Amino acid sequence: MNIVIIHGTYHKGNTAYCADRIIKNLDERILPNVQEFLAPVVYPSLCVGCFKCIVESEEHCPHNKQSIALKQAMLDADLVVLTSPVYVFDVSGSMKNLLDHFGYQWMSHRPEKVMFEKIGLSVVTAAGAGLNSTAKTLKTNLRWWGMKHVFGFKQAVMSKSVQEISPEVLRKIDVQAKKVSKKISKAYLKPQTKPEFLTCFYFGIMRMGKKGHPEWNALDHAYWIKQGYFNQKPWEIMVSHGTMDA
């Protein structure tokens, strides 16, 4: 299993620890090949809102070259993991910056076919509150990228470092990590063609909008025609081409 983990901070602390516990508890039949990226390293420059990735193509983003390695790793991955500690009841600024840079690949714009066969995972920790809103941001982006399955892990750790986490919380982390690992293992070892309901629902709504209003974004419309999305759903296209398990 190819796994890409994108951390929302420079340092790998409590959240990275939880992600690691999940990976280590995957089914023994799964051999994980892990690549890790730090969001502030991938994108040291802030998204400036120039809108070029939306209306001209992502190649015209002034920071496009910074994301080439990460984008390829995501395309090759079976599991995409987004991690972030809670910062003011949401993801870190670096993670938000990275998500903004990948806004063009939302289903509302130009989703990649291969994303519809991937598993997404959000991992969130906090000293206290803010877990739900932060997890929602990460899971929303994974789902709108087209992920077939989206799972989540969240835990209040009440500490600034792994060394300070209490034995009781460590036990909670291990119990939850094993549950999430089991779900991921099942989704990977017994793949289904059709994505989760919300992914299918969102894609259907976007397809109606794109088909009925080509004037909204000419680049997006041309992309959807080229990909064949108006005639078949991405997961149906990949099955018919033999690139996804039926």
N, C-alpha and C positions, 0 to 999 in steps of 0.2 A: 504493500500500500504506500503510495507516494503521499506524503503529508507536508503541507505548507503551514507554518505557524507565523502569524504576523503579530508582533508585540507592539503595544501602543506607547511604550516608553523606552528610554535608553537602557535602563537597567532591567534585569530579569529577576523579579522578586516573587511576591506571593502569588500573583496571577500566573506567572510562568511555571511556578511549582505545581499549581493545580492542573495546568495543561499537561505537564509532564506526567503527573499521576494518572491522568486519563489515558495517555498514550501507552504507558507501561502496563495498564490493565486490559489492553485489547486482547481479543482472542489469541491464543497461542499459535493458531494457524496463520495469523497475520504477521508479516514481516514489515515493520514500519521503516520507511526511508524518509527521514525528516530533514526539511530545509527550514531554517528560521530567518526571519527578517525583522528588523527594528524599524517601525514606521518613521521615526525622526531621521533615520539614516537614509532610508529610501527616498524620502521627500524632505530634504533640509529647507526647501523653498516652499512658501505658502501658496496655496491656490489663490490666484488673484481675481478669479471670477470673470476672466476674459471671454468665456463662453465658446472659445474656439474648438474645444473638444466636442461640443454639442453640434455646432453648425458647420464646422469645416473638417472635422475628423480629429481623433486623438493625436495623430502625428503632428498636428499643429499646436498642441499644448507646449508652452515654453519649457516645460519640465518633462517632456515625454521620454527623453533618454534616461532619466533617473529611474524609470519604472520598468525598463525592458526586461531585466532579469526576473523581477517579481512577477510580471505579467506572464512570462513563459512558464515560470514555476507553477503559477495558478492554473494555467491551461493543462499542464502535465499532471496535476495533483488529483488524487482521489478524495482527499479530505482537506478542506481549507479551514483553518482555525484562526479566529480573531480574538485577541486577548486585550483587556484593558482594565486597569483599576478604575475606581470611581473618582472622577474629578468633577466637583461641583454638580453632582447628581447626573453625570453623563460621562461619555468616553473622554479620554485624554485629548488635548488639542492636537497632538501629532496623529492620533488615530483618526480624528475627524478630518484632518487635512488630507490624509491618505484616502479616506472614503470619498471626499469631495473630488479628488483627482480621478477616481474610478466611476464617477457618476454617469459617464457616457455609456457604460455597459449595463445600466439598469434596463429592465424590460421595457421601460417607457422610452428607451432610445435604441441602443444597438446591442442586445444581449448575444453572448457567444453560445453557439449550439452546445459545446462541450460542458458548459456550466450546468446544463440540465441533467447531467448524469453524476454530479458530484454531491458530496456530503459536506454540509457546513456546520461549524461548531463555534459558539460564542462562549468565552470564559471570562467571568467578571468576579473581582473581589473588591471588598470595601472595608474600611475600618468600622463602618456602621451602616448607615442608610445609603440609598441611591442605587441599589442593585437592579431593581426592576427597570428603571428608566434607561440605565446604561446597557443592560442586556437587550432591551427593546431596540436600541439604535443599531447594535451589532447584528441582531437577528433580522431586522428589517432590511439591512443592506445585503446580507447573505441571500435572503429570499428574493429580493428584487434583482439580484444577479442571476437568478434562475435555479438556485440549488434544489436538487431533488428532495433532499432531506435537510432539515435544519434543527439541530439540537442545541441545548444550552446548559451551562453550568454556572452557578452563582453562589457565592459564600461570603458572609461577613466574617472576617478573620480577626478583627479587634487587635491588630498589631501592625507595626511598620516593617517587619521583616519576618522571614520564615522561621528564624531562630526564636522569635518571640511568640509564635503561635502556640496556644495552649494545647496540651494533650487531648482535651475534649474536642476542640475544633479540628485538630488533625484527624481524629477519628471520623468526624463528620465529613471531612474532605475525602477521606478514603472510601467511605460508604457511598457518597454521591458519585465519586469518580468511577467506581465499579459499575454503578447503574448506567451512567452515561456511556461508558466503554462498551457495555453489553449492547446498548441500542445501536451504537456505531458499528460494532462488529456484525450484528445481525443485518443491518442495512447494506454492509459491504459484501458479506458472504452469501446473502440471499437477495441479490438485487432485483428491484422491480422497475419496469419500464416507466411507468407513470409517476411523475413527481407528486408531492403532497398537494392536498386540495388547494391551499392558498396560492401556491406557485401556479397551478393550472388556472385558477380563477383570475389571478392578476394578469397572466399572459392573455387570457381570453378577452379581458377588458381592453388591454393595450392593442390587441389585434383589431378589435372593432374600431377603436379610435384611429389607428394608423391607416386602416383601409378606407375609412370614411372621410378622413381629413388629410390627404396627402400634402396640403399646403402648410400644415403645422411645422414640418421640418423635412425639406426635400432630401437631405442626406439620409435621415432615418428611413424615409419611405423607400428610397432606392435600395438601401441595405436590406430591408425586409423583403423586397421583391427578389433580390439576388439570393438571399438565404432560403427563399421558398416558404417563408413563414405565413404567407397569406393562404397557401394551399395545404400545408401540413404543419403540425406543431413540431417544435425542435426535436422532442424525444421520438416522435413518429418518423422524422426524417432520418435520425441516426439508426433506428431499428431497420428501416428499409435499406439503409446503406451498409448495414452489418457492423456499425460501430458502437452499438449498445446492446446489452443482453436483453432478450425479449422476456 
